[in-house]
Amino acid sequence: MTTETAERGAVAQLQTDIGKRLRRIEGQARGVLKMLDEGRDCEEMMTQTMAMRSALDQVGARLMQYHLERCLLEGFDCDEERMARLRSALTLWTRFGQPAPAMTIPPYED
């Protein structure tokens, strides 16, 4: 298997993984909506919402990896060792990105 073929396979695998994760998040969102419609416990809905947020953060990290592989590194001409080091550095960089800002609740006004 050539390096180029392996890279295409990795990009396709990332695309499949991202799609599965997004479908799972979609199912969770439908579940929270159903819970809301049924008048279920608020803490249960918040727990599910936090799980969705975490899952969405994971999708964002994988989308960044997909972007690196498909858009930035595709066709980049350098030896395999340097390419592996570059991928590793870029992946580390994306893992330390800023998470979504915390939700703030406005102060109660009389």
C-alpha positions as CSV (number, residue, x, y, z in Angstrom):
1,M,0.0,0.0,0.0
2,T,1.4,3.4,-1.0
3,T,1.5,6.3,1.4
4,E,-1.0,8.2,-0.7
5,T,-3.4,5.3,-0.6
6,A,-3.0,5.0,3.2
7,E,-3.6,8.8,3.5
8,R,-6.9,8.5,1.5
9,G,-8.0,5.6,3.7
10,A,-7.3,7.7,6.8
11,V,-9.3,10.6,5.4
12,A,-12.2,8.3,4.5
13,Q,-12.1,6.7,8.0
14,L,-12.2,10.1,9.6
15,Q,-15.2,11.1,7.4
16,T,-17.0,7.9,8.5
17,D,-16.2,8.5,12.1
18,I,-17.4,12.1,12.0
19,G,-20.6,11.1,10.3
20,K,-21.3,8.4,13.0
21,R,-20.7,10.9,15.8
22,L,-23.0,13.5,14.2
23,R,-25.8,11.0,13.8
24,R,-25.3,10.0,17.5
25,I,-25.6,13.7,18.6
26,E,-28.6,14.1,16.4
27,G,-30.2,11.1,18.2
28,Q,-29.3,12.6,21.6
29,A,-30.9,15.9,20.6
30,R,-34.1,14.2,19.5
31,G,-34.0,12.3,22.8
32,V,-33.7,15.5,24.8
33,L,-36.6,17.1,22.8
34,K,-38.7,14.0,23.6
35,M,-37.8,14.3,27.3
36,L,-38.8,18.0,27.2
37,D,-42.1,17.2,25.6
38,E,-42.8,14.5,28.2
39,G,-42.0,16.8,31.1
40,R,-39.1,14.6,32.3
41,D,-36.6,15.6,35.0
42,C,-34.6,18.7,34.3
43,E,-31.4,17.2,35.7
44,E,-31.7,14.2,33.3
45,M,-32.1,16.6,30.3
46,M,-29.1,18.7,31.5
47,T,-27.0,15.5,31.8
48,Q,-27.9,14.6,28.2
49,T,-27.1,18.1,27.0
50,M,-23.7,18.0,28.7
51,A,-23.0,14.7,26.9
52,M,-24.0,16.2,23.6
53,R,-21.7,19.1,24.2
54,S,-18.8,16.8,25.0
55,A,-19.6,14.8,21.9
56,L,-19.7,17.9,19.8
57,D,-16.3,18.9,21.1
58,Q,-15.0,15.5,19.9
59,V,-16.5,16.1,16.5
60,G,-14.8,19.5,16.3
61,A,-11.4,17.9,17.1
62,R,-12.0,15.2,14.4
63,L,-13.1,17.8,11.9
64,M,-9.9,19.7,12.5
65,Q,-7.9,16.5,11.9
66,Y,-9.9,15.9,8.7
67,H,-9.1,19.4,7.6
68,L,-5.4,18.9,8.3
69,E,-5.3,15.6,6.3
70,R,-7.6,16.5,3.5
71,C,-7.0,20.2,2.9
72,L,-3.6,21.2,4.4
73,L,-1.4,18.1,4.1
74,E,-2.7,16.5,0.9
75,G,-0.1,16.7,-1.7
76,F,2.4,18.3,0.7
77,D,5.8,17.2,-0.5
78,C,8.3,16.0,2.2
79,D,9.8,12.8,3.4
80,E,7.6,10.4,5.5
81,E,9.4,11.1,8.8
82,R,8.9,14.8,8.5
83,M,5.3,14.4,7.4
84,A,4.7,12.1,10.5
85,R,6.2,14.7,12.8
86,L,4.2,17.5,11.2
87,R,1.0,15.5,11.6
88,S,1.8,14.8,15.2
89,A,2.6,18.5,15.9
90,L,-0.6,19.7,14.3
91,T,-2.7,17.1,16.0
92,L,-1.3,18.1,19.4
93,W,-2.0,21.7,18.6
94,T,-5.6,21.0,17.9
95,R,-6.0,19.1,21.1
96,F,-5.0,22.1,23.1
97,G,-7.4,24.5,21.4
98,Q,-9.9,26.5,23.5
99,P,-13.0,24.7,24.5
100,A,-16.4,26.3,24.0
101,P,-16.9,29.2,26.5
102,A,-18.8,28.3,29.6
103,M,-22.4,29.3,29.6
104,T,-23.1,32.3,31.9
105,I,-26.5,32.9,33.4
106,P,-27.4,36.6,33.5
107,P,-28.1,38.0,37.0
108,Y,-31.6,38.0,38.2
109,E,-33.2,41.5,38.1
110,D,-36.2,42.5,40.1
